Structure formats: C-alpha cells, structure tokens
Amino acid sequence: MMKKNIIKLIMSTIIINYSIQVFFVLSGYKLQGDLLVFSADNNILNMVDPIPQIIVLMAILIGLAVNAVLVTIAIGLYQKFETFDITKMFEVKE
Amino acid sequence: MTELVVLLIVMIIGAVVALEIKDLLSSVVIIGALGLCLSVGFVLLKAPDLAMVQLVVELILMVILIRATVIEDKHDNNKKRENAYFFVVISSLVVFLSAAFFIIRKLPIFGKPIFRISYAYLKDLNINALGSNILASLMLDWRVFDVFGCMIALFVAVICVLLLVKGKRKI
C-alpha cells in the first residue's frame, strides 16, 4: 500500500486473495487424508474437510470478478487523467 | 510435506519480488507464476477441483492485467509515497500481527481439522443422486443457495465491466 502505481495496488489485492485461499485450504487439510471421491478404498471419515474447499471455490470466482472490475476502473481513470499515479490524478486541471 | 513448504516459501518470495520490481510487465508475469504455483499447491493439498478452477481463473486474470499494462505511462511512477503513509502501514501491520498471534493459537492443530459439520454432511449424503465427486454433490445439494449468490455476484461484475467500457466509448 506504499506504492503510487494503481496497477501495483491491484496486484497487492490479488496476492492477499491468494494468501487467504491457501490459509483456508490448509485449515481443512488432514494428514494422510483421502481425496473427496467416493470409491471402494476411500473411507468417508478419513477425508479432507470439504467445507473450506467449497468456500475457496466461491472466493476464487468472486475474486476474479472483483479484479476485473478494478482493472476496468483503472483503465477508465487512465483514459481520463492520462496517468496511473494516484497522487497525480486529482491535480490535473483542464 | 516438504514440497509444500518449499512451494509456499517460493510463493512468498515471488510475491515480494512482484511488488518490488520496477517493470510492470514482468511483475504481471510473476503474478501469473504465483497463480500456477497456487494451483500446484492445491493439488498437493488434495483439492484437484480447486486446482482446475484456479488454473482457468489465473489465465483470464493474466489477459486482463496484460491489457492494463500495455498502456504506456509517461510519468515516472515507481516512487513511494510520503512518510506519513509509512507510519500508517507499520502501525496497522503491528495491530494485525498481534491480533493474528492470539487467534492462531486458538486454531486446531495442522492436519487435524474440526470435522463436525462436514461429518453431518458426509454422513447423510446421497451417493446415487449426484455422482461420486463429493465437492460437486455438496455444492449442488447443501450449498446451492451460496452458489446462487456467487453467480449473482459474477453477473453483476460482468454488467459493471460492460457499462464502464460502453460509457468510455460514448465520451
């Protein structure tokens, strides 16, 4: 958040998103657990926790949507102010 | 477990490098490599469905970000902000880390998750109805309202992007 470039700020939100996703999946991991598939040699009580995986699946999709809107707004700001620098954006006067 | 630790360390170093490097295009490429590392990590954590979704989402995100970085910026924008922001960042970091220190001690031990709600789900799951993939059947059986909300958010985002692009063309 110390950067001036607006694309770098969007990238930092993407990295925060990734770290939260890894944290959720790690919290549901079971050592020597089975895959989430019904089969003959998979025990249902020895499986990885499915709830964090469902939450992360939705978080990935919503993160994509949020980042697409952010990049579109950044390009719109560039076309209006002709810079990506957020401190110089509101000094431009016609 | 060692390969997972190595992968996570590589991801942390890559994140720092992506934010500190000067060239915008190379930092976008490093972000793409981070997403691919994340998808490999999901495979190691026994979540292959997440790995597939992450792969597709990462490619779309790379295209969007490269579209933004193709624009040439005339000003030099690699400088940092004033010192006042530095103290704000450091103080919020201290508050966040001290809160995290107390919260992380309350979490269950790694490798032994709390299995209460999931056990109730898995016990009553109808195997013959929705196929053998447990994630898909849970999403379409128990959590279908959440999927509905997720789809609404996606469509609203698409409408926002289309509106912004159309509005720029008219001006």
HADDOCK unambig.tbl for C-alpha pairs under 7 A between the chains (distance, minus, plus):
assign (segid A and resid 2 and name CA) (segid B and resid 80 and name CA) 5.95 0.50 0.50
assign (segid A and resid 2 and name CA) (segid B and resid 81 and name CA) 5.88 0.50 0.50
assign (segid A and resid 2 and name CA) (segid B and resid 85 and name CA) 6.89 0.50 0.50
assign (segid A and resid 2 and name CA) (segid B and resid 86 and name CA) 6.99 0.50 0.50
assign (segid A and resid 3 and name CA) (segid B and resid 80 and name CA) 5.40 0.50 0.50
assign (segid A and resid 3 and name CA) (segid B and resid 81 and name CA) 6.52 0.50 0.50
assign (segid A and resid 4 and name CA) (segid B and resid 77 and name CA) 6.27 0.50 0.50
assign (segid A and resid 4 and name CA) (segid B and resid 78 and name CA) 6.97 0.50 0.50
assign (segid A and resid 4 and name CA) (segid B and resid 79 and name CA) 6.83 0.50 0.50
assign (segid A and resid 4 and name CA) (segid B and resid 80 and name CA) 6.19 0.50 0.50
assign (segid A and resid 4 and name CA) (segid B and resid 81 and name CA) 6.50 0.50 0.50
assign (segid A and resid 5 and name CA) (segid B and resid 77 and name CA) 5.89 0.50 0.50
assign (segid A and resid 8 and name CA) (segid B and resid 19 and name CA) 6.53 0.50 0.50
assign (segid A and resid 15 and name CA) (segid B and resid 15 and name CA) 6.79 0.50 0.50
assign (segid A and resid 27 and name CA) (segid B and resid 110 and name CA) 6.80 0.50 0.50
assign (segid A and resid 27 and name CA) (segid B and resid 113 and name CA) 6.57 0.50 0.50
assign (segid A and resid 28 and name CA) (segid B and resid 113 and name CA) 5.49 0.50 0.50
assign (segid A and resid 29 and name CA) (segid B and resid 45 and name CA) 6.61 0.50 0.50
assign (segid A and resid 29 and name CA) (segid B and resid 111 and name CA) 5.50 0.50 0.50
assign (segid A and resid 29 and name CA) (segid B and resid 113 and name CA) 6.66 0.50 0.50
assign (segid A and resid 30 and name CA) (segid B and resid 111 and name CA) 4.14 0.50 0.50
assign (segid A and resid 30 and name CA) (segid B and resid 112 and name CA) 5.43 0.50 0.50
assign (segid A and resid 30 and name CA) (segid B and resid 113 and name CA) 6.39 0.50 0.50
assign (segid A and resid 31 and name CA) (segid B and resid 111 and name CA) 4.67 0.50 0.50
assign (segid A and resid 35 and name CA) (segid B and resid 46 and name CA) 5.88 0.50 0.50
assign (segid A and resid 36 and name CA) (segid B and resid 133 and name CA) 6.52 0.50 0.50
assign (segid A and resid 36 and name CA) (segid B and resid 134 and name CA) 5.47 0.50 0.50
assign (segid A and resid 36 and name CA) (segid B and resid 135 and name CA) 6.77 0.50 0.50
assign (segid A and resid 37 and name CA) (segid B and resid 132 and name CA) 5.65 0.50 0.50
assign (segid A and resid 37 and name CA) (segid B and resid 133 and name CA) 4.94 0.50 0.50
assign (segid A and resid 37 and name CA) (segid B and resid 134 and name CA) 5.70 0.50 0.50
assign (segid A and resid 38 and name CA) (segid B and resid 132 and name CA) 4.95 0.50 0.50
assign (segid A and resid 38 and name CA) (segid B and resid 133 and name CA) 6.63 0.50 0.50
assign (segid A and resid 49 and name CA) (segid B and resid 115 and name CA) 6.72 0.50 0.50
assign (segid A and resid 49 and name CA) (segid B and resid 118 and name CA) 6.51 0.50 0.50
assign (segid A and resid 50 and name CA) (segid B and resid 118 and name CA) 6.66 0.50 0.50
assign (segid A and resid 50 and name CA) (segid B and resid 135 and name CA) 6.57 0.50 0.50
assign (segid A and resid 51 and name CA) (segid B and resid 118 and name CA) 6.53 0.50 0.50
assign (segid A and resid 54 and name CA) (segid B and resid 135 and name CA) 6.97 0.50 0.50
assign (segid A and resid 54 and name CA) (segid B and resid 139 and name CA) 6.92 0.50 0.50
assign (segid A and resid 57 and name CA) (segid B and resid 50 and name CA) 6.09 0.50 0.50
assign (segid A and resid 58 and name CA) (segid B and resid 150 and name CA) 6.41 0.50 0.50
assign (segid A and resid 60 and name CA) (segid B and resid 54 and name CA) 6.94 0.50 0.50
assign (segid A and resid 62 and name CA) (segid B and resid 150 and name CA) 6.81 0.50 0.50
assign (segid A and resid 62 and name CA) (segid B and resid 153 and name CA) 6.84 0.50 0.50
assign (segid A and resid 62 and name CA) (segid B and resid 154 and name CA) 6.52 0.50 0.50
assign (segid A and resid 64 and name CA) (segid B and resid 57 and name CA) 6.62 0.50 0.50
assign (segid A and resid 64 and name CA) (segid B and resid 61 and name CA) 6.84 0.50 0.50
assign (segid A and resid 65 and name CA) (segid B and resid 154 and name CA) 5.86 0.50 0.50
assign (segid A and resid 65 and name CA) (segid B and resid 157 and name CA) 5.53 0.50 0.50
assign (segid A and resid 66 and name CA) (segid B and resid 157 and name CA) 6.97 0.50 0.50
assign (segid A and resid 68 and name CA) (segid B and resid 64 and name CA) 6.89 0.50 0.50
assign (segid A and resid 69 and name CA) (segid B and resid 157 and name CA) 6.43 0.50 0.50
assign (segid A and resid 69 and name CA) (segid B and resid 160 and name CA) 6.85 0.50 0.50
assign (segid A and resid 69 and name CA) (segid B and resid 161 and name CA) 5.75 0.50 0.50
assign (segid A and resid 71 and name CA) (segid B and resid 68 and name CA) 6.80 0.50 0.50
assign (segid A and resid 72 and name CA) (segid B and resid 161 and name CA) 6.39 0.50 0.50
assign (segid A and resid 75 and name CA) (segid B and resid 68 and name CA) 6.43 0.50 0.50
assign (segid A and resid 83 and name CA) (segid B and resid 73 and name CA) 6.12 0.50 0.50
assign (segid A and resid 83 and name CA) (segid B and resid 75 and name CA) 6.97 0.50 0.50
assign (segid A and resid 84 and name CA) (segid B and resid 73 and name CA) 6.94 0.50 0.50
assign (segid A and resid 85 and name CA) (segid B and resid 77 and name CA) 6.01 0.50 0.50
